[in-house]
Amino acid sequence: MKNNKITLFDFNTEFDKKTNWKRESIINKNMFLEVLSKIEELNENNKIRFETLKVIEIIKNPVKDNFGLLNIYSNGDTVKVNKDVLLEDLNQIADSQTIDRAKYYIRRLKKSLTEIKTSKINDLNLNRWKEYDDILTESLWILDKRDKSGAHNANYWGNFIPQIPNQFLRRYTKQGDWILDPFLGSGTTLIECKRLGRNGIGVELSPEVVTIAKKNIDSEENKFNIKTEVINADSTELDFKQELEKRNIKSVQFLIMHPPYWDIIKFSKNSRDLSNAKSIEEFLNLFGKVVDNTYDVLDEGRYFAVVIGDKYSQGEWIPLAFYTMNEVLKRGKYILKSIIVKNFEGTKGKINQKKLWRYRALVGGFYIFKHEYIFLFKKEGKK
Ligand SMILES: C[S@@+](CC[C@H](N)C(=O)[O-])C[C@H]1O[C@@H](n2cnc3c(N)ncnc32)[C@H](O)[C@@H]1O
Protein backbone atom coordinates (compact mmCIF):
# COMPACT_ATOMS: atom_id res chain seq x y z
CA MET A 1 0.00 0.00 0.00
CA LYS A 2 1.19 3.47 -0.87
CA ASN A 3 2.69 5.09 2.16
CA ASN A 4 0.67 8.28 2.41
CA LYS A 5 0.32 7.97 6.14
CA ILE A 6 -0.01 11.33 7.79
CA THR A 7 0.25 10.95 11.52
CA LEU A 8 -0.68 8.73 14.40
CA PHE A 9 -1.88 11.64 16.44
CA ASP A 10 -3.68 14.74 15.41
CA PHE A 11 -2.41 18.03 16.78
CA ASN A 12 -3.80 21.44 16.00
CA THR A 13 -1.20 23.42 17.88
CA GLU A 14 2.13 23.08 19.63
CA PHE A 15 0.15 23.19 22.88
CA ASP A 16 -1.96 20.20 21.79
CA LYS A 17 1.21 18.38 20.90
CA LYS A 18 2.61 18.83 24.38
CA THR A 19 -0.58 18.01 26.25
CA ASN A 20 -2.59 15.56 24.17
CA TRP A 21 -0.26 13.00 22.71
CA LYS A 22 -0.40 10.82 25.77
CA ARG A 23 -4.15 11.25 26.17
CA GLU A 24 -5.51 10.82 22.69
CA SER A 25 -5.21 8.31 19.89
CA ILE A 26 -6.45 8.70 16.36
CA ILE A 27 -7.53 5.32 15.16
CA ASN A 28 -8.30 3.97 11.71
CA LYS A 29 -11.99 3.38 12.27
CA ASN A 30 -12.66 0.71 9.63
CA MET A 31 -9.59 -1.28 10.54
CA PHE A 32 -10.37 -1.07 14.23
CA LEU A 33 -14.01 -2.14 13.77
CA GLU A 34 -12.88 -5.05 11.57
CA VAL A 35 -10.50 -6.29 14.26
CA LEU A 36 -13.19 -5.94 16.93
CA SER A 37 -15.68 -7.86 14.76
CA LYS A 38 -13.16 -10.66 14.30
CA ILE A 39 -12.70 -10.88 18.06
CA GLU A 40 -16.49 -10.88 18.48
CA GLU A 41 -16.71 -13.96 16.27
CA LEU A 42 -14.38 -15.98 18.53
CA ASN A 43 -16.02 -18.55 20.74
CA GLU A 44 -13.42 -19.13 23.43
CA ASN A 45 -12.75 -16.81 26.29
CA ASN A 46 -9.00 -17.38 26.15
CA LYS A 47 -8.82 -16.46 22.47
CA ILE A 48 -10.91 -13.32 23.02
CA ARG A 49 -8.58 -12.36 25.81
CA PHE A 50 -5.42 -13.10 23.79
CA GLU A 51 -6.55 -11.10 20.72
CA THR A 52 -7.79 -8.19 22.84
CA LEU A 53 -4.47 -8.01 24.68
CA LYS A 54 -2.74 -7.65 21.30
CA VAL A 55 -4.91 -4.61 20.54
CA ILE A 56 -4.18 -3.17 23.98
CA GLU A 57 -0.47 -3.54 23.32
CA ILE A 58 -0.78 -1.59 20.05
CA ILE A 59 -2.70 1.26 21.68
CA LYS A 60 -0.08 1.44 24.41
CA ASN A 61 2.83 1.11 22.07
CA PRO A 62 2.01 2.29 18.54
CA VAL A 63 5.30 1.04 17.03
CA LYS A 64 3.95 -2.51 17.42
CA ASP A 65 0.98 -1.74 15.16
CA ASN A 66 1.02 -4.80 12.87
CA PHE A 67 -2.71 -4.52 12.13
CA GLY A 68 -2.54 -0.93 10.91
CA LEU A 69 -5.03 0.11 13.60
CA LEU A 70 -3.31 3.42 13.88
CA ASN A 71 -2.53 3.87 10.19
CA ILE A 72 -4.18 7.07 9.26
CA TYR A 73 -4.44 7.82 5.56
CA SER A 74 -5.29 11.24 4.34
CA ASN A 75 -8.63 10.03 2.93
CA GLY A 76 -9.35 7.52 5.71
CA ASP A 77 -12.22 7.49 8.16
CA THR A 78 -10.68 8.18 11.54
CA VAL A 79 -11.86 8.69 15.06
CA LYS A 80 -10.14 10.51 17.89
CA VAL A 81 -10.47 8.70 21.21
CA ASN A 82 -9.34 9.25 24.74
CA LYS A 83 -6.56 6.72 25.19
CA ASP A 84 -7.27 5.91 28.85
CA VAL A 85 -10.95 5.37 28.20
CA LEU A 86 -10.22 3.12 25.20
CA LEU A 87 -7.75 1.07 27.24
CA GLU A 88 -10.30 0.77 30.05
CA ASP A 89 -12.92 -0.54 27.59
CA LEU A 90 -10.47 -3.01 26.04
CA ASN A 91 -9.34 -4.25 29.44
CA GLN A 92 -12.96 -4.81 30.37
CA ILE A 93 -13.30 -7.07 27.30
CA ALA A 94 -10.07 -8.92 28.09
CA ASP A 95 -11.03 -9.44 31.74
CA SER A 96 -14.60 -10.63 31.05
CA GLN A 97 -15.49 -13.85 32.86
CA THR A 98 -17.98 -15.04 30.23
CA ILE A 99 -18.07 -14.94 26.43
CA ASP A 100 -21.47 -13.23 26.50
CA ARG A 101 -20.14 -10.46 28.69
CA ALA A 102 -17.07 -9.97 26.48
CA LYS A 103 -19.28 -9.78 23.38
CA TYR A 104 -21.55 -7.28 25.07
CA TYR A 105 -18.55 -5.03 25.83
CA ILE A 106 -17.25 -5.41 22.24
CA ARG A 107 -20.64 -4.38 20.81
CA ARG A 108 -20.74 -1.43 23.20
CA LEU A 109 -17.28 -0.29 22.14
CA LYS A 110 -18.17 -0.62 18.45
CA LYS A 111 -21.31 1.42 19.05
CA SER A 112 -19.35 4.16 20.83
CA LEU A 113 -17.14 4.50 17.75
CA THR A 114 -19.91 4.47 15.18
CA GLU A 115 -23.05 5.98 16.68
CA ILE A 116 -23.59 9.43 18.15
CA LYS A 117 -26.18 9.68 20.88
CA THR A 118 -27.06 13.22 21.96
CA SER A 119 -29.89 14.62 24.02
CA LYS A 120 -32.24 17.46 23.09
CA ILE A 121 -30.36 20.00 25.15
CA ASN A 122 -26.66 19.49 24.44
CA ASP A 123 -24.14 18.11 21.98
CA LEU A 124 -22.44 15.63 24.30
CA ASN A 125 -22.13 12.20 22.69
CA LEU A 126 -23.58 9.99 25.41
CA ASN A 127 -22.11 6.87 23.77
CA ARG A 128 -18.72 8.32 24.72
CA TRP A 129 -19.73 9.86 28.04
CA LYS A 130 -16.62 8.53 29.80
CA GLU A 131 -14.46 10.90 27.79
CA TYR A 132 -16.03 14.06 29.24
CA ASP A 133 -14.02 13.90 32.41
CA ASP A 134 -13.87 17.70 32.70
CA ILE A 135 -17.64 18.10 32.83
CA LEU A 136 -18.65 18.46 36.44
CA THR A 137 -21.52 16.33 37.70
CA GLU A 138 -21.16 16.79 41.46
CA SER A 139 -22.60 19.62 43.52
CA LEU A 140 -19.33 20.81 45.11
CA TRP A 141 -17.24 22.86 42.69
CA ILE A 142 -13.68 23.65 43.68
CA LEU A 143 -12.41 25.78 40.83
CA ASP A 144 -8.99 26.97 41.79
CA LYS A 145 -7.66 28.86 38.85
CA ARG A 146 -9.58 31.40 36.82
CA ASP A 147 -9.44 30.73 33.08
CA LYS A 148 -7.57 33.79 31.84
CA SER A 149 -7.05 32.61 28.30
CA GLY A 150 -8.20 34.58 25.24
CA ALA A 151 -10.35 37.60 26.01
CA HIS A 152 -10.99 36.54 29.61
CA ASN A 153 -9.48 38.75 32.30
CA ALA A 154 -10.08 39.45 35.97
CA ASN A 155 -10.16 43.24 35.62
CA TYR A 156 -13.85 43.73 36.36
CA TRP A 157 -14.40 43.58 40.09
CA GLY A 158 -17.31 41.24 40.61
CA ASN A 159 -17.11 39.14 37.46
CA PHE A 160 -17.52 35.38 37.67
CA ILE A 161 -14.97 32.87 36.54
CA PRO A 162 -15.45 31.73 32.94
CA GLN A 163 -15.60 28.09 33.99
CA ILE A 164 -19.12 28.73 35.32
CA PRO A 165 -20.74 29.61 31.96
CA ASN A 166 -18.41 27.11 30.24
CA GLN A 167 -19.76 24.19 32.30
CA PHE A 168 -23.38 25.19 31.79
CA LEU A 169 -23.15 25.96 28.08
CA ARG A 170 -21.61 22.58 27.36
CA ARG A 171 -24.13 20.67 29.47
CA TYR A 172 -27.34 22.57 28.79
CA THR A 173 -27.02 24.04 25.29
CA LYS A 174 -26.25 23.03 21.73
CA GLN A 175 -24.18 24.86 19.15
CA GLY A 176 -26.27 27.61 17.59
CA ASP A 177 -28.57 27.99 20.63
CA TRP A 178 -29.23 31.44 22.10
CA ILE A 179 -28.09 32.29 25.64
CA LEU A 180 -29.41 35.23 27.68
CA ASP A 181 -27.51 36.99 30.50
CA PRO A 182 -29.50 39.93 31.97
CA PHE A 183 -26.62 41.03 34.27
CA LEU A 184 -23.86 40.94 31.69
CA GLY A 185 -21.12 42.88 33.51
CA SER A 186 -17.82 42.57 31.68
CA GLY A 187 -19.16 40.03 29.17
CA THR A 188 -17.80 36.71 30.50
CA THR A 189 -20.87 34.73 29.35
CA LEU A 190 -20.74 36.12 25.81
CA ILE A 191 -17.00 35.48 25.49
CA GLU A 192 -17.68 31.87 26.43
CA CYS A 193 -20.55 31.78 23.89
CA LYS A 194 -18.11 32.81 21.17
CA ARG A 195 -15.68 30.10 22.18
CA LEU A 196 -18.27 27.37 22.25
CA GLY A 197 -20.30 28.34 19.19
CA ARG A 198 -23.43 29.62 20.92
CA ASN A 199 -25.21 32.91 20.21
CA GLY A 200 -25.52 35.29 23.15
CA ILE A 201 -27.52 38.31 24.31
CA GLY A 202 -26.43 40.31 27.33
CA VAL A 203 -28.13 43.19 29.13
CA GLU A 204 -26.16 45.61 31.30
CA LEU A 205 -27.37 48.75 33.07
CA SER A 206 -24.18 50.77 33.19
CA PRO A 207 -23.05 52.35 29.87
CA GLU A 208 -19.39 52.35 30.98
CA VAL A 209 -19.56 48.62 31.71
CA VAL A 210 -21.24 48.01 28.34
CA THR A 211 -18.20 49.61 26.69
CA ILE A 212 -15.86 47.31 28.64
CA ALA A 213 -17.99 44.26 27.80
CA LYS A 214 -18.09 45.06 24.08
CA LYS A 215 -14.34 45.51 23.98
CA ASN A 216 -13.78 42.20 25.77
CA ILE A 217 -16.25 40.31 23.58
CA ASP A 218 -14.84 41.82 20.37
CA SER A 219 -11.34 40.75 21.27
CA GLU A 220 -12.38 37.08 21.32
CA GLU A 221 -12.07 35.29 17.98
CA ASN A 222 -15.41 34.37 16.38
CA LYS A 223 -14.45 30.87 15.20
CA PHE A 224 -18.03 29.63 14.86
CA ASN A 225 -19.44 32.77 13.29
CA ILE A 226 -22.05 33.25 16.00
CA LYS A 227 -23.91 36.43 16.96
CA THR A 228 -23.54 38.43 20.16
CA GLU A 229 -25.85 41.27 21.14
CA VAL A 230 -25.16 43.66 24.01
CA ILE A 231 -28.05 45.82 25.18
CA ASN A 232 -27.62 48.81 27.51
CA ALA A 233 -30.82 48.69 29.59
CA ASP A 234 -32.46 48.02 32.91
CA SER A 235 -33.39 44.34 33.11
CA THR A 236 -36.07 45.04 35.73
CA GLU A 237 -38.00 47.08 33.15
CA LEU A 238 -36.96 45.65 29.80
CA ASP A 239 -39.45 43.99 27.46
CA PHE A 240 -37.24 41.02 26.57
CA LYS A 241 -39.70 39.57 24.08
CA GLN A 242 -39.75 42.78 22.10
CA GLU A 243 -35.93 43.06 22.20
CA LEU A 244 -35.64 39.53 20.85
CA GLU A 245 -38.24 40.13 18.14
CA LYS A 246 -36.37 43.23 16.99
CA ARG A 247 -33.40 40.98 16.37
CA ASN A 248 -35.39 38.16 14.80
CA ILE A 249 -34.72 35.82 17.69
CA LYS A 250 -37.65 33.60 18.63
CA SER A 251 -36.53 32.50 22.10
CA VAL A 252 -33.50 31.59 24.17
CA GLN A 253 -32.36 28.14 25.25
CA PHE A 254 -30.42 29.02 28.39
CA LEU A 255 -30.70 31.78 30.95
CA ILE A 256 -27.91 32.73 33.34
CA MET A 257 -28.06 35.44 36.00
CA HIS A 258 -25.23 36.77 38.12
CA PRO A 259 -26.87 39.69 39.88
CA PRO A 260 -25.10 41.96 42.37
CA TYR A 261 -24.92 40.29 45.77
CA TRP A 262 -27.18 43.12 46.96
CA ASP A 263 -24.87 45.94 48.18
CA ILE A 264 -21.60 44.01 48.71
CA ILE A 265 -20.13 45.66 45.60
CA LYS A 266 -21.72 48.91 44.45
CA PHE A 267 -21.67 48.74 40.66
CA SER A 268 -22.97 52.27 39.97
CA LYS A 269 -24.90 55.18 41.42
CA ASN A 270 -27.99 54.36 39.38
CA SER A 271 -31.03 53.74 41.62
CA ARG A 272 -32.17 50.96 39.25
CA ASP A 273 -28.97 49.07 39.96
CA LEU A 274 -29.76 46.10 42.25
CA SER A 275 -26.65 46.91 44.28
CA ASN A 276 -28.34 50.18 45.33
CA ALA A 277 -31.50 48.55 46.70
CA LYS A 278 -32.29 50.14 50.07
CA SER A 279 -33.45 46.93 51.72
CA ILE A 280 -33.27 43.22 51.14
CA GLU A 281 -36.96 43.28 50.23
CA GLU A 282 -36.30 45.85 47.53
CA PHE A 283 -33.36 43.79 46.23
CA LEU A 284 -35.49 40.65 46.02
CA ASN A 285 -38.35 42.55 44.45
CA LEU A 286 -36.08 43.91 41.70
CA PHE A 287 -34.51 40.50 41.12
CA GLY A 288 -37.99 38.96 40.92
CA LYS A 289 -38.90 41.44 38.19
CA VAL A 290 -35.98 40.20 36.08
CA VAL A 291 -37.13 36.60 36.66
CA ASP A 292 -40.64 37.56 35.48
CA ASN A 293 -39.42 39.60 32.51
CA THR A 294 -37.26 36.79 31.16
CA TYR A 295 -39.61 33.86 31.81
CA ASP A 296 -41.52 33.92 28.53
CA VAL A 297 -38.45 34.04 26.30
CA LEU A 298 -36.90 30.84 27.68
CA ASP A 299 -37.96 27.65 25.92
CA GLU A 300 -39.93 25.06 27.86
CA GLY A 301 -37.74 22.24 29.22
CA ARG A 302 -34.67 24.48 29.29
CA TYR A 303 -32.46 25.56 32.18
CA PHE A 304 -31.81 28.71 34.19
CA ALA A 305 -28.79 29.26 36.50
CA VAL A 306 -28.43 31.88 39.22
CA VAL A 307 -24.99 32.58 40.70
CA ILE A 308 -25.04 34.39 44.04
CA GLY A 309 -23.39 34.56 47.46
CA ASP A 310 -24.46 35.45 50.99
CA LYS A 311 -23.82 38.62 52.95
CA TYR A 312 -22.62 39.45 56.43
CA SER A 313 -23.96 42.55 58.14
CA GLN A 314 -23.95 43.91 61.69
CA GLY A 315 -22.87 40.64 63.25
CA GLU A 316 -25.38 38.57 61.30
CA TRP A 317 -25.08 36.11 58.39
CA ILE A 318 -27.76 37.00 55.85
CA PRO A 319 -28.67 34.03 53.64
CA LEU A 320 -29.13 36.24 50.60
CA ALA A 321 -28.56 33.31 48.25
CA PHE A 322 -31.39 31.21 49.68
CA TYR A 323 -33.74 34.21 49.71
CA THR A 324 -32.89 34.74 46.05
CA MET A 325 -33.47 31.07 45.25
CA ASN A 326 -36.84 31.32 46.96
CA GLU A 327 -37.73 34.38 44.89
CA VAL A 328 -37.55 32.09 41.85
CA LEU A 329 -39.24 29.07 43.44
CA LYS A 330 -42.18 30.95 44.94
CA ARG A 331 -43.37 31.79 41.43
CA GLY A 332 -44.12 28.08 40.93
CA LYS A 333 -42.89 28.22 37.35
CA TYR A 334 -39.47 26.64 37.67
CA ILE A 335 -38.38 23.44 39.39
CA LEU A 336 -35.10 23.30 41.31
CA LYS A 337 -32.64 20.86 39.70
CA SER A 338 -29.47 21.46 41.77
CA ILE A 339 -27.87 23.58 44.44
CA ILE A 340 -24.16 23.86 43.69
CA VAL A 341 -21.70 25.10 46.28
CA LYS A 342 -18.69 26.73 44.66
CA ASN A 343 -15.49 27.77 46.39
CA PHE A 344 -14.96 31.46 46.53
CA GLU A 345 -11.53 33.02 46.58
CA GLY A 346 -11.52 36.60 47.82
CA THR A 347 -12.06 39.35 45.33
CA LYS A 348 -9.13 41.71 44.78
CA GLY A 349 -10.08 43.83 47.81
CA LYS A 350 -10.59 40.92 50.14
CA ILE A 351 -7.26 39.26 49.42
CA ASN A 352 -5.53 42.34 50.83
CA GLN A 353 -7.73 42.25 53.88
CA LYS A 354 -7.44 38.50 54.49
CA LYS A 355 -5.63 38.76 57.79
CA LEU A 356 -7.95 41.42 59.06
CA TRP A 357 -10.93 39.24 58.26
CA ARG A 358 -9.38 36.31 60.14
CA TYR A 359 -8.99 38.51 63.18
CA ARG A 360 -12.57 39.77 62.84
CA ALA A 361 -13.85 36.19 62.52
CA LEU A 362 -12.03 35.12 65.69
CA VAL A 363 -13.34 38.08 67.61
CA GLY A 364 -16.84 38.02 66.14
CA GLY A 365 -17.47 34.27 66.37
CA PHE A 366 -18.29 33.73 62.70
CA TYR A 367 -16.79 32.01 59.68
CA ILE A 368 -15.34 33.81 56.66
CA PHE A 369 -17.15 33.19 53.38
CA LYS A 370 -15.37 30.62 51.25
CA HIS A 371 -18.30 29.60 49.13
CA GLU A 372 -21.10 30.93 46.98
CA TYR A 373 -24.09 29.24 45.38
CA ILE A 374 -25.31 28.34 41.96
CA PHE A 375 -28.98 27.44 41.75
CA LEU A 376 -30.03 25.49 38.72
CA PHE A 377 -33.68 25.60 37.69
CA LYS A 378 -35.64 24.04 34.87
CA LYS A 379 -38.67 25.52 33.16
CA GLU A 380 -41.02 22.60 33.33
CA GLY A 381 -44.62 23.13 32.38
CA LYS A 382 -45.73 24.53 35.73
CA LYS A 383 -47.62 27.53 34.40
C1 LIG B 1 -22.14 40.53 39.53
S1 LIG B 1 -22.06 41.57 38.16
C2 LIG B 1 -22.06 40.48 36.77
C3 LIG B 1 -20.66 40.12 36.36
C4 LIG B 1 -20.60 39.24 35.14
N1 LIG B 1 -21.08 37.91 35.38
C5 LIG B 1 -19.15 39.18 34.64
O1 LIG B 1 -18.57 38.08 34.61
O2 LIG B 1 -18.59 40.24 34.33
C6 LIG B 1 -23.66 42.26 38.11
C7 LIG B 1 -23.88 43.27 37.01
O3 LIG B 1 -25.28 43.62 36.97
C8 LIG B 1 -25.39 44.97 36.56
N2 LIG B 1 -26.74 45.43 36.96
C9 LIG B 1 -27.17 45.83 38.17
N3 LIG B 1 -28.46 46.19 38.13
C10 LIG B 1 -28.89 45.96 36.86
C11 LIG B 1 -30.13 46.14 36.19
N4 LIG B 1 -31.21 46.61 36.82
N5 LIG B 1 -30.20 45.80 34.86
C12 LIG B 1 -29.11 45.33 34.20
N6 LIG B 1 -27.89 45.18 34.79
C13 LIG B 1 -27.78 45.49 36.11
C14 LIG B 1 -24.24 45.65 37.26
O4 LIG B 1 -23.89 46.86 36.62
C15 LIG B 1 -23.14 44.59 37.18
O5 LIG B 1 -22.30 44.81 36.06
The ligand as an ORCA input file, in Angstrom:
! r2SCAN-3c Opt
* xyz 0 1
  C     -22.137     40.529     39.526
  S     -22.058     41.574     38.155
  C     -22.057     40.480     36.770
  C     -20.657     40.116     36.364
  C     -20.596     39.241     35.143
  N     -21.077     37.905     35.379
  C     -19.146     39.183     34.636
  O     -18.568     38.079     34.606
  O     -18.590     40.240     34.334
  C     -23.659     42.258     38.113
  C     -23.879     43.272     37.007
  O     -25.281     43.618     36.972
  C     -25.392     44.972     36.560
  N     -26.739     45.427     36.961
  C     -27.173     45.835     38.175
  N     -28.464     46.185     38.132
  C     -28.890     45.965     36.855
  C     -30.126     46.137     36.194
  N     -31.206     46.606     36.816
  N     -30.202     45.804     34.863
  C     -29.106     45.334     34.204
  N     -27.895     45.181     34.790
  C     -27.781     45.493     36.111
  C     -24.245     45.653     37.260
  O     -23.887     46.863     36.617
  C     -23.143     44.594     37.179
  O     -22.300     44.807     36.064
*
